[in-house]
Amino acid sequence: PVYLAPTGVVRGVPTAFDTYTERDWIVLHFLQPSFPPVPSVLPGTVSLEIGNNFTELLQIGIVQADAGGYAPFTLTVPVALPSPMTWSFEVIAFDPNHLTTPLATSNAVSTIVL
């Protein structure tokens, strides 16, 4: 999967995060709310560039890709959170009808929250 995210997010404003993957695949969105990103690896199952050994890995959404493989996701960061912060994002994508491991992961993307 290819993950596209903005370089900056404004608290309280809905922001698009787009994933391009295979048709009808399930896309799980994850966030590491600290910086720098530290990997999370479960050998043979999944290897993420973020999550600090799964201790700072938050699942923030799940989307099914359309027939063209496009899986849009919108995130609104609450205005009550402090800023500025740098968050890291990554997705896991899989075929719900033929689950195989290791799971496909995207590129990790870091975004500044203002």
Helices and strands as residue ranges (DSSP letters): E 2-4, E 8-9, E 15-20, E 26-32, E 40-42, E 46-48, E 58-64, E 70-75, E 85-94, E 104-105, E 109-113
